[in-house]
Amino acid sequence: MQRPDPMMSASYGATDIESQNNRITWLEMLYLHEGRDKPDHPQRGLYTGLHKKHHLWVPGNDED
């Protein structure tokens, strides 16, 4: 199967290690971009909502 998106899994579960690693890298970049690693950030330690807030950065995504 050829994937149109490198973060989309080609199989079910955690068997597609490449796509899972891409997701981790993407979320970690967003986490640091927002400064959630700083002690005074109100959402420090939380990855909640990062993808939804920044999903338009991924080429090919629209507003929906």
All heavy atoms as TSV, in Angstrom:
chain	resi	resn	atom	element	x	y	z
A	1	MET	N	N	0.845	-1.186	0.000
A	1	MET	CA	C	0.000	0.000	0.000
A	1	MET	C	C	0.882	1.239	0.000
A	1	MET	O	O	1.812	1.349	0.789
A	1	MET	CB	C	-0.896	-0.008	1.238
A	1	MET	CG	C	-1.699	1.242	1.408
A	1	MET	SD	S	-2.713	1.135	2.902
A	1	MET	CE	C	-3.218	2.817	3.016
A	2	GLN	N	N	0.593	2.155	-0.870
A	2	GLN	CA	C	1.321	3.416	-0.886
A	2	GLN	C	C	0.515	4.455	-0.116
A	2	GLN	O	O	-0.670	4.630	-0.354
A	2	GLN	CB	C	1.542	3.887	-2.313
A	2	GLN	CG	C	2.439	5.091	-2.379
A	2	GLN	CD	C	2.772	5.449	-3.810
A	2	GLN	OE1	O	2.028	5.130	-4.721
A	2	GLN	NE2	N	3.869	6.128	-3.995
A	3	ARG	N	N	1.175	5.096	0.823
A	3	ARG	CA	C	0.484	6.061	1.679
A	3	ARG	C	C	0.600	7.466	1.111
A	3	ARG	O	O	1.679	7.906	0.747
A	3	ARG	CB	C	1.095	6.045	3.067
A	3	ARG	CG	C	0.955	4.723	3.755
A	3	ARG	CD	C	1.691	4.734	5.050
A	3	ARG	NE	N	3.089	5.083	4.794
A	3	ARG	CZ	C	4.061	4.959	5.646
A	3	ARG	NH1	N	3.819	4.503	6.831
A	3	ARG	NH2	N	5.285	5.284	5.341
A	4	PRO	N	N	-0.505	8.208	1.072
A	4	PRO	CA	C	-0.434	9.601	0.620
A	4	PRO	C	C	0.162	10.515	1.684
A	4	PRO	O	O	0.642	11.594	1.393
A	4	PRO	CB	C	-1.894	9.956	0.364
A	4	PRO	CG	C	-2.675	9.029	1.238
A	4	PRO	CD	C	-1.851	7.778	1.338
A	5	ASP	N	N	0.136	10.082	2.924
A	5	ASP	CA	C	0.596	10.881	4.047
A	5	ASP	C	C	1.568	10.030	4.870
A	5	ASP	O	O	1.214	8.926	5.287
A	5	ASP	CB	C	-0.619	11.273	4.898
A	5	ASP	CG	C	-0.276	12.127	6.102
A	5	ASP	OD1	O	0.916	12.240	6.444
A	5	ASP	OD2	O	-1.202	12.681	6.708
A	6	PRO	N	N	2.785	10.512	5.146
A	6	PRO	CA	C	3.752	9.702	5.887
A	6	PRO	C	C	3.353	9.452	7.341
A	6	PRO	O	O	3.923	8.605	7.999
A	6	PRO	CB	C	5.041	10.507	5.802
A	6	PRO	CG	C	4.622	11.881	5.486
A	6	PRO	CD	C	3.343	11.781	4.712
A	7	MET	N	N	2.358	10.182	7.855
A	7	MET	CA	C	1.901	9.952	9.218
A	7	MET	C	C	0.691	9.023	9.254
A	7	MET	O	O	0.175	8.715	10.303
A	7	MET	CB	C	1.587	11.270	9.915
A	7	MET	CG	C	2.845	12.057	10.209
A	7	MET	SD	S	2.611	13.444	11.307
A	7	MET	CE	C	1.778	14.586	10.260
A	8	MET	N	N	0.231	8.589	8.085
A	8	MET	CA	C	-0.900	7.669	8.011
A	8	MET	C	C	-0.365	6.246	8.020
A	8	MET	O	O	0.503	5.896	7.235
A	8	MET	CB	C	-1.670	7.927	6.718
A	8	MET	CG	C	-2.923	7.135	6.575
A	8	MET	SD	S	-3.768	7.684	5.087
A	8	MET	CE	C	-3.893	6.140	4.244
A	9	SER	N	N	-0.901	5.450	8.888
A	9	SER	CA	C	-0.426	4.077	9.026
A	9	SER	C	C	-0.860	3.226	7.842
A	9	SER	O	O	-1.971	3.352	7.343
A	9	SER	CB	C	-0.971	3.476	10.318
A	9	SER	OG	O	-0.507	2.179	10.474
A	10	ALA	N	N	0.019	2.343	7.406
A	10	ALA	CA	C	-0.298	1.419	6.315
A	10	ALA	C	C	-0.964	0.160	6.849
A	10	ALA	O	O	-1.442	-0.655	6.088
A	10	ALA	CB	C	0.973	1.055	5.552
A	11	SER	N	N	-0.975	-0.005	8.158
A	11	SER	CA	C	-1.598	-1.178	8.770
A	11	SER	C	C	-2.205	-0.776	10.107
A	11	SER	O	O	-2.041	0.340	10.571
A	11	SER	CB	C	-0.566	-2.280	8.950
A	11	SER	OG	O	0.478	-1.832	9.775
A	12	TYR	N	N	-2.899	-1.701	10.725
A	12	TYR	CA	C	-3.576	-1.420	11.987
A	12	TYR	C	C	-2.621	-1.534	13.163
A	12	TYR	O	O	-1.646	-2.267	13.125
A	12	TYR	CB	C	-4.750	-2.378	12.178
A	12	TYR	CG	C	-5.823	-2.179	11.143
A	12	TYR	CD1	C	-5.963	-3.066	10.092
A	12	TYR	CD2	C	-6.667	-1.095	11.213
A	12	TYR	CE1	C	-6.937	-2.881	9.126
A	12	TYR	CE2	C	-7.648	-0.889	10.261
A	12	TYR	CZ	C	-7.785	-1.790	9.221
A	12	TYR	OH	O	-8.746	-1.588	8.279
A	13	GLY	N	N	-2.952	-0.826	14.228
A	13	GLY	CA	C	-2.166	-0.903	15.452
A	13	GLY	C	C	-0.810	-0.231	15.329
A	13	GLY	O	O	-0.612	0.664	14.529
A	14	ALA	N	N	0.106	-0.679	16.132
A	14	ALA	CA	C	1.436	-0.077	16.184
A	14	ALA	C	C	2.443	-0.849	15.337
A	14	ALA	O	O	3.636	-0.812	15.582
A	14	ALA	CB	C	1.910	-0.006	17.621
A	15	THR	N	N	1.978	-1.548	14.314
A	15	THR	CA	C	2.895	-2.335	13.499
A	15	THR	C	C	3.650	-1.499	12.485
A	15	THR	O	O	4.683	-1.916	11.995
A	15	THR	CB	C	2.146	-3.465	12.767
A	15	THR	OG1	O	1.115	-2.886	11.965
A	15	THR	CG2	C	1.537	-4.435	13.753
A	16	ASP	N	N	3.139	-0.322	12.144
A	16	ASP	CA	C	3.817	0.553	11.192
A	16	ASP	C	C	4.691	1.532	11.977
A	16	ASP	O	O	4.271	2.625	12.322
A	16	ASP	CB	C	2.811	1.283	10.313
A	16	ASP	CG	C	3.468	1.990	9.155
A	16	ASP	OD1	O	4.689	2.227	9.203
A	16	ASP	OD2	O	2.768	2.323	8.194
A	17	ILE	N	N	5.893	1.110	12.256
A	17	ILE	CA	C	6.791	1.867	13.123
A	17	ILE	C	C	7.158	3.218	12.520
A	17	ILE	O	O	7.252	4.212	13.227
A	17	ILE	CB	C	8.052	1.030	13.436
A	17	ILE	CG1	C	7.634	-0.199	14.238
A	17	ILE	CG2	C	9.098	1.844	14.184
A	17	ILE	CD1	C	8.703	-1.235	14.388
A	18	GLU	N	N	7.344	3.275	11.216
A	18	GLU	CA	C	7.722	4.542	10.579
A	18	GLU	C	C	6.655	5.607	10.798
A	18	GLU	O	O	6.958	6.737	11.170
A	18	GLU	CB	C	7.955	4.337	9.089
A	18	GLU	CG	C	8.364	5.625	8.379
A	18	GLU	CD	C	8.518	5.463	6.873
A	18	GLU	OE1	O	8.272	4.359	6.354
A	18	GLU	OE2	O	8.884	6.456	6.229
A	19	SER	N	N	5.393	5.274	10.579
A	19	SER	CA	C	4.334	6.277	10.746
A	19	SER	C	C	4.177	6.657	12.218
A	19	SER	O	O	3.928	7.826	12.535
A	19	SER	CB	C	3.007	5.793	10.165
A	19	SER	OG	O	2.476	4.728	10.909
A	20	GLN	N	N	4.342	5.703	13.126
A	20	GLN	CA	C	4.247	6.019	14.552
A	20	GLN	C	C	5.389	6.954	14.964
A	20	GLN	O	O	5.177	7.911	15.712
A	20	GLN	CB	C	4.284	4.738	15.391
A	20	GLN	CG	C	3.103	3.824	15.173
A	20	GLN	CD	C	1.772	4.455	15.515
A	20	GLN	OE1	O	1.669	5.276	16.411
A	20	GLN	NE2	N	0.748	4.083	14.786
A	21	ASN	N	N	6.592	6.715	14.456
A	21	ASN	CA	C	7.723	7.603	14.752
A	21	ASN	C	C	7.509	8.989	14.160
A	21	ASN	O	O	7.890	9.988	14.766
A	21	ASN	CB	C	9.023	6.998	14.250
A	21	ASN	CG	C	9.502	5.857	15.115
A	21	ASN	OD1	O	9.151	5.772	16.289
A	21	ASN	ND2	N	10.302	4.979	14.548
A	22	ASN	N	N	6.903	9.063	12.969
A	22	ASN	CA	C	6.592	10.360	12.372
A	22	ASN	C	C	5.621	11.146	13.245
A	22	ASN	O	O	5.761	12.356	13.421
A	22	ASN	CB	C	6.014	10.187	10.974
A	22	ASN	CG	C	7.026	9.731	9.967
A	22	ASN	OD1	O	8.230	9.852	10.177
A	22	ASN	ND2	N	6.559	9.186	8.861
A	23	ARG	N	N	4.630	10.464	13.786
A	23	ARG	CA	C	3.652	11.127	14.665
A	23	ARG	C	C	4.314	11.649	15.929
A	23	ARG	O	O	4.043	12.766	16.378
A	23	ARG	CB	C	2.532	10.167	15.043
A	23	ARG	CG	C	1.609	9.867	13.922
A	23	ARG	CD	C	0.556	8.870	14.337
A	23	ARG	NE	N	-0.288	8.555	13.195
A	23	ARG	CZ	C	-1.139	7.571	13.170
A	23	ARG	NH1	N	-1.278	6.786	14.219
A	23	ARG	NH2	N	-1.867	7.351	12.099
A	24	ILE	N	N	5.180	10.836	16.515
A	24	ILE	CA	C	5.878	11.252	17.732
A	24	ILE	C	C	6.736	12.486	17.461
A	24	ILE	O	O	6.727	13.450	18.230
A	24	ILE	CB	C	6.742	10.102	18.282
A	24	ILE	CG1	C	5.837	8.989	18.804
A	24	ILE	CG2	C	7.693	10.593	19.375
A	24	ILE	CD1	C	6.574	7.694	19.081
A	25	THR	N	N	7.467	12.461	16.356
A	25	THR	CA	C	8.325	13.598	15.992
A	25	THR	C	C	7.495	14.853	15.771
A	25	THR	O	O	7.850	15.946	16.238
A	25	THR	CB	C	9.129	13.266	14.715
A	25	THR	OG1	O	9.916	12.101	14.971
A	25	THR	CG2	C	10.030	14.410	14.314
A	26	TRP	N	N	6.374	14.719	15.066
A	26	TRP	CA	C	5.479	15.848	14.785
A	26	TRP	C	C	4.928	16.442	16.084
A	26	TRP	O	O	4.977	17.649	16.297
A	26	TRP	CB	C	4.343	15.362	13.885
A	26	TRP	CG	C	3.229	16.316	13.664
A	26	TRP	CD1	C	1.940	16.157	14.084
A	26	TRP	CD2	C	3.256	17.559	12.958
A	26	TRP	NE1	N	1.183	17.223	13.686
A	26	TRP	CE2	C	1.963	18.100	12.995
A	26	TRP	CE3	C	4.261	18.271	12.321
A	26	TRP	CZ2	C	1.648	19.321	12.408
A	26	TRP	CZ3	C	3.941	19.498	11.720
A	26	TRP	CH2	C	2.652	19.993	11.763
A	27	LEU	N	N	4.420	15.605	16.982
A	27	LEU	CA	C	3.855	16.107	18.230
A	27	LEU	C	C	4.922	16.726	19.125
A	27	LEU	O	O	4.671	17.735	19.788
A	27	LEU	CB	C	3.107	14.994	18.962
A	27	LEU	CG	C	1.790	14.593	18.334
A	27	LEU	CD1	C	1.208	13.383	19.053
A	27	LEU	CD2	C	0.798	15.736	18.339
A	28	GLU	N	N	6.100	16.148	19.141
A	28	GLU	CA	C	7.192	16.706	19.947
A	28	GLU	C	C	7.591	18.088	19.428
A	28	GLU	O	O	7.834	19.005	20.209
A	28	GLU	CB	C	8.399	15.767	19.942
A	28	GLU	CG	C	9.537	16.219	20.828
A	28	GLU	CD	C	9.195	16.185	22.311
A	28	GLU	OE1	O	8.274	15.465	22.719
A	28	GLU	OE2	O	9.869	16.913	23.064
A	29	MET	N	N	7.629	18.258	18.099
A	29	MET	CA	C	7.953	19.558	17.523
A	29	MET	C	C	6.895	20.598	17.919
A	29	MET	O	O	7.224	21.728	18.289
A	29	MET	CB	C	8.041	19.462	16.002
A	29	MET	CG	C	8.495	20.764	15.373
A	29	MET	SD	S	7.905	21.078	13.699
A	29	MET	CE	C	6.161	20.922	13.821
A	30	LEU	N	N	5.617	20.227	17.856
A	30	LEU	CA	C	4.545	21.142	18.237
A	30	LEU	C	C	4.609	21.475	19.727
A	30	LEU	O	O	4.380	22.626	20.130
A	30	LEU	CB	C	3.180	20.539	17.892
A	30	LEU	CG	C	2.893	20.355	16.404
A	30	LEU	CD1	C	1.547	19.667	16.223
A	30	LEU	CD2	C	2.951	21.666	15.651
A	31	TYR	N	N	4.895	20.476	20.534
A	31	TYR	CA	C	5.018	20.658	21.979
A	31	TYR	C	C	6.082	21.711	22.297
A	31	TYR	O	O	5.855	22.636	23.085
A	31	TYR	CB	C	5.374	19.307	22.606
A	31	TYR	CG	C	5.494	19.292	24.099
A	31	TYR	CD1	C	4.383	19.086	24.904
A	31	TYR	CD2	C	6.730	19.447	24.718
A	31	TYR	CE1	C	4.492	19.045	26.280
A	31	TYR	CE2	C	6.856	19.406	26.094
A	31	TYR	CZ	C	5.734	19.206	26.874
A	31	TYR	OH	O	5.850	19.168	28.233
A	32	LEU	N	N	7.248	21.578	21.670
A	32	LEU	CA	C	8.329	22.534	21.896
A	32	LEU	C	C	8.012	23.897	21.285
A	32	LEU	O	O	8.333	24.943	21.865
A	32	LEU	CB	C	9.641	21.994	21.325
A	32	LEU	CG	C	10.174	20.730	22.007
A	32	LEU	CD1	C	11.364	20.167	21.241
A	32	LEU	CD2	C	10.530	21.001	23.461
A	33	HIS	N	N	7.365	23.915	20.134
A	33	HIS	CA	C	6.988	25.165	19.471
A	33	HIS	C	C	6.084	26.014	20.369
A	33	HIS	O	O	6.229	27.234	20.432
A	33	HIS	CB	C	6.277	24.863	18.149
A	33	HIS	CG	C	5.689	26.058	17.498
A	33	HIS	ND1	N	6.447	27.024	16.882
A	33	HIS	CD2	C	4.396	26.464	17.371
A	33	HIS	CE1	C	5.654	27.970	16.400
A	33	HIS	NE2	N	4.409	27.644	16.686
A	34	GLU	N	N	5.164	25.363	21.059
A	34	GLU	CA	C	4.249	26.082	21.949
A	34	GLU	C	C	4.869	26.419	23.300
A	34	GLU	O	O	4.266	27.122	24.093
A	34	GLU	CB	C	2.979	25.258	22.172
A	34	GLU	CG	C	2.082	25.262	20.979
A	34	GLU	CD	C	0.640	25.009	21.361
A	34	GLU	OE1	O	0.350	24.651	22.520
A	34	GLU	OE2	O	-0.197	25.180	20.475
A	35	GLY	N	N	6.045	25.892	23.572
A	35	GLY	CA	C	6.697	26.167	24.848
A	35	GLY	C	C	6.136	25.364	26.003
A	35	GLY	O	O	6.285	25.747	27.164
A	36	ARG	N	N	5.519	24.239	25.698
A	36	ARG	CA	C	4.930	23.420	26.759
A	36	ARG	C	C	5.982	22.724	27.612
A	36	ARG	O	O	5.661	22.133	28.626
A	36	ARG	CB	C	3.963	22.393	26.173
A	36	ARG	CG	C	2.717	23.042	25.588
A	36	ARG	CD	C	1.694	22.018	25.203
A	36	ARG	NE	N	0.562	22.620	24.523
A	36	ARG	CZ	C	-0.595	22.003	24.326
A	36	ARG	NH1	N	-0.760	20.762	24.744
A	36	ARG	NH2	N	-1.574	22.607	23.703
A	37	ASP	N	N	7.224	22.832	27.222
A	37	ASP	CA	C	8.305	22.278	28.035
A	37	ASP	C	C	8.742	23.243	29.131
A	37	ASP	O	O	9.490	22.874	30.027
A	37	ASP	CB	C	9.501	21.920	27.151
A	37	ASP	CG	C	10.038	23.106	26.364
A	37	ASP	OD1	O	9.234	23.954	25.911
A	37	ASP	OD2	O	11.264	23.190	26.179
A	38	LYS	N	N	8.236	24.466	29.106
A	38	LYS	CA	C	8.605	25.482	30.094
A	38	LYS	C	C	7.777	25.294	31.370
A	38	LYS	O	O	6.579	24.999	31.316
A	38	LYS	CB	C	8.343	26.882	29.534
A	38	LYS	CG	C	8.980	27.152	28.176
A	38	LYS	CD	C	10.388	27.615	28.324
A	38	LYS	CE	C	11.012	28.103	27.052
A	38	LYS	NZ	N	11.231	27.178	25.994
A	39	PRO	N	N	8.396	25.467	32.536
A	39	PRO	CA	C	7.695	25.246	33.805
A	39	PRO	C	C	6.449	26.122	34.007
A	39	PRO	O	O	5.510	25.717	34.683
A	39	PRO	CB	C	8.739	25.584	34.868
A	39	PRO	CG	C	10.046	25.482	34.186
A	39	PRO	CD	C	9.798	25.795	32.732
A	40	ASP	N	N	6.423	27.314	33.419
A	40	ASP	CA	C	5.296	28.218	33.644
A	40	ASP	C	C	4.166	28.070	32.617
A	40	ASP	O	O	3.161	28.765	32.709
A	40	ASP	CB	C	5.781	29.669	33.671
A	40	ASP	CG	C	6.450	30.096	32.373
A	40	ASP	OD1	O	6.920	29.212	31.618
A	40	ASP	OD2	O	6.516	31.310	32.120
A	41	HIS	N	N	4.304	27.162	31.659
A	41	HIS	CA	C	3.244	26.971	30.667
A	41	HIS	C	C	2.061	26.250	31.325
A	41	HIS	O	O	2.248	25.247	32.000
A	41	HIS	CB	C	3.753	26.165	29.467
A	41	HIS	CG	C	2.855	26.239	28.281
A	41	HIS	ND1	N	1.668	25.553	28.197
A	41	HIS	CD2	C	2.964	26.952	27.129
A	41	HIS	CE1	C	1.082	25.815	27.051
A	41	HIS	NE2	N	1.849	26.667	26.386
A	42	PRO	N	N	0.834	26.744	31.113
A	42	PRO	CA	C	-0.325	26.123	31.763
A	42	PRO	C	C	-0.610	24.691	31.305
A	42	PRO	O	O	-1.274	23.948	32.017
A	42	PRO	CB	C	-1.491	27.045	31.404
A	42	PRO	CG	C	-1.020	27.869	30.262
A	42	PRO	CD	C	0.468	27.932	30.351
A	43	GLN	N	N	-0.102	24.302	30.141
A	43	GLN	CA	C	-0.323	22.948	29.647
A	43	GLN	C	C	0.979	22.139	29.610
A	43	GLN	O	O	1.120	21.217	28.816
A	43	GLN	CB	C	-0.960	22.987	28.259
A	43	GLN	CG	C	-2.388	23.482	28.299
A	43	GLN	CD	C	-3.017	23.456	26.932
A	43	GLN	OE1	O	-2.475	24.019	25.986
A	43	GLN	NE2	N	-4.153	22.791	26.834
A	44	ARG	N	N	1.882	22.465	30.497
A	44	ARG	CA	C	3.153	21.744	30.558
A	44	ARG	C	C	2.887	20.253	30.810
A	44	ARG	O	O	2.092	19.880	31.658
A	44	ARG	CB	C	4.034	22.284	31.668
A	44	ARG	CG	C	5.362	21.574	31.714
A	44	ARG	CD	C	6.274	22.184	32.727
A	44	ARG	NE	N	7.588	21.543	32.586
A	44	ARG	CZ	C	8.386	21.296	33.589
A	44	ARG	NH1	N	8.037	21.631	34.812
A	44	ARG	NH2	N	9.538	20.724	33.387
A	45	GLY	N	N	3.551	19.425	30.043
A	45	GLY	CA	C	3.398	17.985	30.203
A	45	GLY	C	C	2.224	17.395	29.443
A	45	GLY	O	O	2.032	16.193	29.455
A	46	LEU	N	N	1.442	18.219	28.769
A	46	LEU	CA	C	0.272	17.736	28.034
A	46	LEU	C	C	0.468	17.895	26.531
A	46	LEU	O	O	0.906	18.936	26.066
A	46	LEU	CB	C	-0.985	18.505	28.451
A	46	LEU	CG	C	-1.397	18.417	29.911
A	46	LEU	CD1	C	-2.579	19.337	30.184
A	46	LEU	CD2	C	-1.733	16.986	30.274
A	47	TYR	N	N	0.117	16.869	25.796
A	47	TYR	CA	C	0.155	16.917	24.340
A	47	TYR	C	C	-1.255	17.091	23.778
A	47	TYR	O	O	-1.452	17.144	22.583
A	47	TYR	CB	C	0.783	15.628	23.791
A	47	TYR	CG	C	2.279	15.554	24.022
A	47	TYR	CD1	C	2.801	15.234	25.262
A	47	TYR	CD2	C	3.166	15.813	22.989
A	47	TYR	CE1	C	4.161	15.167	25.474
A	47	TYR	CE2	C	4.531	15.744	23.180
A	47	TYR	CZ	C	5.020	15.427	24.432
A	47	TYR	OH	O	6.379	15.362	24.633
A	48	THR	N	N	-2.226	17.210	24.655
A	48	THR	CA	C	-3.632	17.309	24.278
A	48	THR	C	C	-3.886	18.516	23.392
A	48	THR	O	O	-3.490	19.632	23.709
A	48	THR	CB	C	-4.504	17.424	25.552
A	48	THR	OG1	O	-4.204	16.327	26.400
A	48	THR	CG2	C	-5.973	17.452	25.214
A	49	GLY	N	N	-4.557	18.285	22.261
A	49	GLY	CA	C	-4.986	19.362	21.376
A	49	GLY	C	C	-3.943	19.900	20.421
A	49	GLY	O	O	-4.246	20.780	19.614
A	50	LEU	N	N	-2.720	19.411	20.472
A	50	LEU	CA	C	-1.665	19.953	19.609
A	50	LEU	C	C	-1.963	19.726	18.130
A	50	LEU	O	O	-1.850	20.651	17.326
A	50	LEU	CB	C	-0.308	19.334	19.961
A	50	LEU	CG	C	0.347	19.866	21.222
A	50	LEU	CD1	C	1.572	19.036	21.565
A	50	LEU	CD2	C	0.730	21.315	21.046
A	51	HIS	N	N	-2.307	18.508	17.756
A	51	HIS	CA	C	-2.568	18.233	16.341
A	51	HIS	C	C	-3.758	19.040	15.844
A	51	HIS	O	O	-3.703	19.648	14.772
A	51	HIS	CB	C	-2.801	16.745	16.094
A	51	HIS	CG	C	-3.125	16.462	14.662
A	51	HIS	ND1	N	-2.167	16.493	13.676
A	51	HIS	CD2	C	-4.296	16.195	14.041
A	51	HIS	CE1	C	-2.740	16.244	12.510
A	51	HIS	NE2	N	-4.024	16.057	12.714
A	52	LYS	N	N	-4.821	19.072	16.609
A	52	LYS	CA	C	-6.018	19.803	16.183
A	52	LYS	C	C	-5.718	21.289	15.983
A	52	LYS	O	O	-6.183	21.906	15.030
A	52	LYS	CB	C	-7.125	19.623	17.215
A	52	LYS	CG	C	-8.431	20.241	16.810
A	52	LYS	CD	C	-9.526	19.923	17.794
A	52	LYS	CE	C	-10.828	20.527	17.326
A	52	LYS	NZ	N	-11.913	20.238	18.268
A	53	LYS	N	N	-4.915	21.854	16.864
A	53	LYS	CA	C	-4.586	23.284	16.783
A	53	LYS	C	C	-3.684	23.605	15.594
A	53	LYS	O	O	-3.788	24.659	14.985
A	53	LYS	CB	C	-3.914	23.717	18.079
A	53	LYS	CG	C	-3.616	25.184	18.161
A	53	LYS	CD	C	-3.084	25.553	19.519
A	53	LYS	CE	C	-2.756	27.029	19.597
A	53	LYS	NZ	N	-2.195	27.387	20.901
A	54	HIS	N	N	-2.792	22.682	15.237
A	54	HIS	CA	C	-1.773	22.964	14.231
A	54	HIS	C	C	-1.870	22.105	12.970
A	54	HIS	O	O	-0.936	22.089	12.179
A	54	HIS	CB	C	-0.378	22.767	14.838
A	54	HIS	CG	C	-0.095	23.693	15.976
A	54	HIS	ND1	N	0.189	25.027	15.798
A	54	HIS	CD2	C	-0.071	23.481	17.309
A	54	HIS	CE1	C	0.396	25.589	16.973
A	54	HIS	NE2	N	0.238	24.672	17.903
A	55	HIS	N	N	-2.968	21.405	12.759
A	55	HIS	CA	C	-3.039	20.457	11.638
A	55	HIS	C	C	-2.911	21.119	10.269
A	55	HIS	O	O	-2.555	20.462	9.305
A	55	HIS	CB	C	-4.323	19.626	11.706
A	55	HIS	CG	C	-5.547	20.352	11.276
A	55	HIS	ND1	N	-6.225	21.209	12.139
A	55	HIS	CD2	C	-6.203	20.369	10.106
A	55	HIS	CE1	C	-7.242	21.717	11.482
A	55	HIS	NE2	N	-7.268	21.229	10.268
A	56	LEU	N	N	-3.152	22.397	10.169
A	56	LEU	CA	C	-3.047	23.076	8.871
A	56	LEU	C	C	-1.604	23.243	8.418
A	56	LEU	O	O	-1.344	23.615	7.280
A	56	LEU	CB	C	-3.757	24.426	8.909
A	56	LEU	CG	C	-5.272	24.329	9.082
A	56	LEU	CD1	C	-5.877	25.718	9.201
A	56	LEU	CD2	C	-5.915	23.574	7.954
A	57	TRP	N	N	-0.626	22.977	9.297
A	57	TRP	CA	C	0.784	23.025	8.895
A	57	TRP	C	C	1.133	21.898	7.948
A	57	TRP	O	O	2.087	22.002	7.184
A	57	TRP	CB	C	1.679	22.892	10.115
A	57	TRP	CG	C	1.779	24.071	10.997
A	57	TRP	CD1	C	0.941	25.160	11.064
A	57	TRP	CD2	C	2.769	24.296	11.974
A	57	TRP	NE1	N	1.357	26.010	12.026
A	57	TRP	CE2	C	2.473	25.517	12.603
A	57	TRP	CE3	C	3.868	23.569	12.388
A	57	TRP	CZ2	C	3.271	26.027	13.625
A	57	TRP	CZ3	C	4.648	24.085	13.412
A	57	TRP	CH2	C	4.352	25.311	14.015
A	58	VAL	N	N	0.387	20.811	8.000
A	58	VAL	CA	C	0.688	19.645	7.160
A	58	VAL	C	C	0.197	19.933	5.752
A	58	VAL	O	O	-0.978	20.197	5.549
A	58	VAL	CB	C	0.008	18.368	7.720
A	58	VAL	CG1	C	0.283	17.189	6.815
A	58	VAL	CG2	C	0.472	18.098	9.129
A	59	PRO	N	N	1.076	19.898	4.752
A	59	PRO	CA	C	0.662	20.146	3.370
A	59	PRO	C	C	-0.438	19.161	2.943
A	59	PRO	O	O	-0.387	17.979	3.264
A	59	PRO	CB	C	1.928	19.908	2.560
A	59	PRO	CG	C	3.040	20.062	3.523
A	59	PRO	CD	C	2.498	19.618	4.859
A	60	GLY	N	N	-1.442	19.686	2.249
A	60	GLY	CA	C	-2.516	18.829	1.739
A	60	GLY	C	C	-3.726	18.791	2.648
A	60	GLY	O	O	-4.753	18.240	2.286
A	61	ASN	N	N	-3.638	19.372	3.858
A	61	ASN	CA	C	-4.793	19.410	4.748
A	61	ASN	C	C	-5.614	20.651	4.459
A	61	ASN	O	O	-5.099	21.707	4.138
A	61	ASN	CB	C	-4.362	19.428	6.217
A	61	ASN	CG	C	-3.950	18.078	6.700
A	61	ASN	OD1	O	-4.451	17.064	6.226
A	61	ASN	ND2	N	-3.034	18.041	7.631
A	62	ASP	N	N	-6.911	20.525	4.610
A	62	ASP	CA	C	-7.764	21.694	4.493
A	62	ASP	C	C	-8.319	22.016	5.870
A	62	ASP	O	O	-7.932	21.437	6.872
A	62	ASP	CB	C	-8.872	21.491	3.456
A	62	ASP	CG	C	-9.741	20.280	3.760
A	62	ASP	OD1	O	-9.662	19.765	4.900
A	62	ASP	OD2	O	-10.495	19.868	2.882
A	63	GLU	N	N	-9.240	22.941	5.951
A	63	GLU	CA	C	-9.726	23.401	7.245
A	63	GLU	C	C	-10.640	22.409	7.927
A	63	GLU	O	O	-10.960	22.563	9.091
A	63	GLU	CB	C	-10.434	24.747	7.087
A	63	GLU	CG	C	-9.469	25.844	6.704
A	63	GLU	CD	C	-10.117	27.199	6.651
A	63	GLU	OE1	O	-11.180	27.377	7.281
A	63	GLU	OE2	O	-9.566	28.073	5.984
A	64	ASP	N	N	-11.108	21.386	7.248
A	64	ASP	CA	C	-12.033	20.423	7.890
A	64	ASP	C	C	-11.271	19.347	8.531
A	64	ASP	O	O	-10.717	18.488	8.321
A	64	ASP	CB	C	-13.027	19.897	6.882
A	64	ASP	CG	C	-13.981	21.004	6.430
A	64	ASP	OD1	O	-14.227	21.920	7.233
A	64	ASP	OD2	O	-14.451	20.949	5.288
